[in-house]
């Protein structure tokens, strides 16, 4: 049974502006100047706690400031869908791929926020399972969440592709024994050419995902 598992931020959705606005609202609370949207985007990928610590450190604030994470989450939960949108081509790609095999989501974003976004953007209907970063399976690159999705789908690591945009996603796939497809359009794609081994699938546009993934999963 083939299975395709998608990362969320930077893969399915462009959430940079909302994440940056929430981060900067926190920094304003703490008396610091705002950060550039792209600077915040480079801090995303390992969960909200890591994003907050990185933003505070970049602003010269103690990264362990009490209550900072909770304040960030309040700001962000009020902004989940202000600017966030699916990347161009994502709905069509999911429609095509979902007719061929099960699809799932694995993200370090909390599960409740993930579901709010997927439902608000009318993407939740494409996914049979969703695992967030606040579950018992831990956060990527811990492979536990991916392995659980594989188990639930009746798939195997060899028949699974994780689609993501970051080194964290590649490492998660490696640890689980699954294949990786990296999306170059994502804001977490920080790979230099020499960082890629040649064993990764890569795509430049979301609309290219079906063409890239179908042969590797023997879906044609």
Backbone torsions as a table, in degrees:
resi	resn	phi	psi	omega
1	UNK	NA	114.7	175.3
2	UNK	-72.6	153.5	179.3
3	UNK	-145.7	136.4	174.0
4	UNK	-117.5	124.2	-179.4
5	UNK	-114.6	130.1	-176.3
6	UNK	-109.7	135.6	161.4
7	UNK	-67.1	163.8	-177.6
8	UNK	-101.4	-74.7	-175.4
9	UNK	-67.9	125.2	179.3
10	UNK	85.7	-3.8	179.2
11	UNK	-122.1	-59.1	174.7
12	UNK	-88.4	-38.1	-172.2
13	UNK	-129.4	148.7	171.2
14	UNK	-98.3	100.9	-175.3
15	UNK	-111.2	14.1	-173.7
16	UNK	-56.6	-48.4	-173.2
17	UNK	-64.8	-43.1	-179.0
18	UNK	-68.1	-39.1	176.6
19	UNK	-64.1	-42.4	179.8
20	UNK	-66.9	-40.8	-180.0
21	UNK	-64.3	-39.7	178.0
22	UNK	-67.5	-40.7	178.0
23	UNK	-62.6	-44.2	-179.1
24	UNK	-70.4	-29.1	173.8
25	UNK	-64.8	-39.8	175.5
26	UNK	-63.3	-45.8	-179.8
27	UNK	-61.9	-38.5	176.7
28	UNK	-62.3	-41.4	176.3
29	UNK	-55.8	-35.4	-175.0
30	UNK	-95.2	7.8	175.0
31	UNK	80.6	20.6	-178.5
32	UNK	-107.7	160.1	178.9
33	UNK	-75.7	153.2	179.6
34	UNK	-69.7	157.1	175.6
35	UNK	-102.8	154.2	176.2
36	UNK	-64.6	146.5	-178.6
37	UNK	-55.8	-44.8	-178.2
38	UNK	-68.1	-32.0	176.6
39	UNK	-63.9	-42.3	177.6
40	UNK	-66.2	-41.9	-178.8
41	UNK	-57.7	-35.7	179.6
42	UNK	-70.1	-13.8	179.4
43	UNK	-91.7	-7.0	-173.9
44	UNK	-85.2	149.2	170.5
45	UNK	137.5	-21.1	-177.0
46	UNK	-119.3	25.3	177.7
47	UNK	100.7	161.2	-175.8
48	UNK	-64.0	-38.3	-178.3
49	UNK	-61.6	-41.3	179.1
50	UNK	-68.2	-41.6	176.8
51	UNK	-57.5	-46.1	-178.9
52	UNK	-63.5	-45.6	179.3
53	UNK	-60.7	-42.1	-179.6
54	UNK	-65.8	-41.8	-179.3
55	UNK	-65.9	-42.0	179.4
56	UNK	-65.6	-42.8	178.5
57	UNK	-61.4	-42.5	179.7
58	UNK	-64.5	-23.1	-178.7
59	UNK	-99.2	6.2	178.6
60	UNK	75.6	24.5	-179.7
61	UNK	-110.6	146.9	178.2
62	UNK	-54.5	118.1	-177.5
63	UNK	-65.7	-14.7	178.6
64	UNK	-101.3	22.9	178.8
65	UNK	-52.0	123.2	-177.7
66	UNK	-58.9	135.4	175.4
67	UNK	80.4	-2.3	-175.3
68	UNK	-63.9	-42.9	-179.1
69	UNK	-63.2	-45.1	-180.0
70	UNK	-61.7	-38.9	179.8
71	UNK	-68.3	-39.5	176.1
72	UNK	-59.8	-46.4	-177.3
73	UNK	-62.5	-35.8	175.8
74	UNK	-62.9	-46.5	178.7
75	UNK	-61.9	-45.6	-174.9
76	UNK	-71.1	-39.6	-179.6
77	UNK	-62.8	-21.2	175.1
78	UNK	-87.7	-1.2	-175.9
79	UNK	-128.4	14.4	-170.4
80	UNK	-56.1	-34.2	-172.6
81	UNK	-126.8	25.3	178.8
82	UNK	-70.7	-51.1	-179.0
83	UNK	-119.4	-14.6	-174.2
84	UNK	-66.4	133.6	-179.9
85	UNK	-142.9	156.0	170.7
86	UNK	-64.2	148.5	172.1
87	UNK	-64.5	149.1	177.3
88	UNK	-53.3	130.1	177.6
89	UNK	94.1	-11.8	-177.3
90	UNK	-65.2	-50.6	-178.6
91	UNK	-56.9	-43.2	179.5
92	UNK	-65.2	-40.0	178.7
93	UNK	-64.1	-42.1	179.6
94	UNK	-66.4	-38.6	178.0
95	UNK	-59.2	-46.6	-179.1
96	UNK	-66.5	-49.4	-176.3
97	UNK	-68.6	-35.5	-178.9
98	UNK	-66.5	-18.6	175.3
99	UNK	-79.6	-13.4	-175.4
100	UNK	-103.9	-32.3	-177.0
101	UNK	-162.9	166.2	177.9
102	UNK	-64.3	147.1	175.8
103	UNK	-121.5	147.1	179.0
104	UNK	-143.7	167.6	177.8
105	UNK	-122.7	135.4	173.7
106	UNK	-130.1	114.9	-174.9
107	UNK	-139.3	155.8	173.4
108	UNK	-87.3	-2.8	175.3
109	UNK	-73.1	144.8	176.6
110	UNK	-53.7	147.0	-173.3
111	UNK	-61.5	-41.5	-177.5
112	UNK	-63.7	-44.8	178.2
113	UNK	-64.1	-39.2	178.4
114	UNK	-59.0	-47.7	-178.9
115	UNK	-66.7	-37.3	177.1
116	UNK	-59.4	-43.2	-179.2
117	UNK	-69.3	-47.8	-178.9
118	UNK	-60.8	-41.3	179.2
119	UNK	-70.7	-41.1	-179.2
120	UNK	-64.9	-31.3	179.9
121	UNK	-95.2	5.8	178.3
122	UNK	60.6	37.5	177.1
123	UNK	-106.2	-15.8	-173.0
124	UNK	-61.5	-28.1	-176.6
125	UNK	-64.6	-16.8	-177.4
126	UNK	-84.9	-14.1	-168.2
127	UNK	-115.2	131.2	179.0
128	UNK	-81.6	-34.8	179.6
129	UNK	-135.1	147.8	175.8
130	UNK	-136.9	127.8	176.5
131	UNK	-121.0	122.1	177.8
132	UNK	-96.5	175.8	-174.9
133	UNK	-81.0	-4.5	-179.4
134	UNK	-106.8	22.3	178.0
135	UNK	-92.9	177.4	179.2
136	UNK	-68.1	-10.7	-177.8
137	UNK	-84.8	-4.6	179.3
138	UNK	79.1	-170.4	-176.5
139	UNK	-113.4	149.7	172.7
140	UNK	-55.0	141.9	13.8
141	UNK	-87.7	8.7	169.7
142	UNK	-54.9	125.1	-175.9
143	UNK	-82.3	1.4	-172.1
144	UNK	-59.2	-42.8	179.7
145	UNK	-63.9	-41.7	178.8
146	UNK	-65.2	-43.4	179.4
147	UNK	-64.0	-34.5	177.1
148	UNK	-67.6	-41.8	176.9
149	UNK	-61.7	-39.9	177.7
150	UNK	-62.5	-43.8	179.5
151	UNK	-62.5	-46.5	-178.1
152	UNK	-62.0	-34.6	-177.3
153	UNK	-82.5	-8.4	-175.4
154	UNK	71.2	25.4	179.9
155	UNK	-98.6	-173.2	172.8
156	UNK	-132.4	160.6	175.9
157	UNK	-54.7	-36.3	-177.7
158	UNK	-68.4	-22.0	-179.8
159	UNK	-105.0	15.1	-176.4
160	UNK	-116.2	138.0	172.2
161	UNK	-120.1	129.0	171.2
162	UNK	-95.6	124.7	178.5
163	UNK	-102.1	120.1	-178.7
164	UNK	-152.8	-177.9	-175.3
165	UNK	-123.5	0.8	-167.7
166	UNK	-132.2	164.6	172.4
167	UNK	-57.8	-31.7	177.2
168	UNK	-61.5	-42.3	179.1
169	UNK	-65.7	-43.2	179.5
170	UNK	-61.7	-41.3	-179.9
171	UNK	-67.3	-37.2	177.5
172	UNK	-61.3	-46.7	178.4
173	UNK	-61.4	-42.7	-179.7
174	UNK	-59.9	-46.0	-177.4
175	UNK	-66.7	-30.2	-179.9
176	UNK	-85.8	-12.6	-175.9
177	UNK	80.5	17.0	178.7
178	UNK	-95.6	169.7	175.6
179	UNK	-88.4	162.3	-177.2
180	UNK	-127.1	138.3	170.5
181	UNK	-121.4	119.2	-177.5
182	UNK	-100.7	131.6	-180.0
183	UNK	-98.9	117.3	-176.3
184	UNK	-68.9	-21.3	-178.5
185	UNK	-75.9	-14.4	-174.8
186	UNK	-73.7	150.1	-178.0
187	UNK	-74.3	-8.6	174.9
188	UNK	-92.6	0.5	-178.8
189	UNK	-78.5	97.3	-176.3
190	UNK	-115.2	16.1	-175.7
191	UNK	-74.8	132.7	165.3
192	UNK	-82.4	158.4	-179.2
193	UNK	-52.6	-37.5	-177.9
194	UNK	-73.1	-12.0	178.5
195	UNK	-78.5	-17.2	-176.4
196	UNK	-92.7	132.8	-174.6
197	UNK	-82.1	-18.6	-174.4
198	UNK	100.2	-13.0	178.5
199	UNK	-88.7	-5.3	-179.3
200	UNK	-87.0	140.3	163.6
201	UNK	-75.8	144.6	174.9
202	UNK	-136.6	146.5	175.1
203	UNK	-134.5	148.8	180.0
204	UNK	-95.1	-24.6	-178.0
205	UNK	-135.5	147.5	178.5
206	UNK	-59.6	-34.8	-179.5
207	UNK	-63.7	-18.5	-179.9
208	UNK	-83.0	-7.7	-174.0
209	UNK	-59.4	-47.3	179.7
210	UNK	-58.2	-44.5	-179.3
211	UNK	-62.2	-38.8	-178.2
212	UNK	-73.5	-37.9	-171.6
213	UNK	-89.5	-29.9	-174.3
214	UNK	-60.9	-45.7	178.9
215	UNK	-63.1	-38.7	-176.5
216	UNK	-69.0	-23.7	179.7
217	UNK	-104.0	8.9	179.4
218	UNK	54.7	44.8	-177.7
219	UNK	-96.5	-8.0	-176.6
220	UNK	-73.8	NA	NA
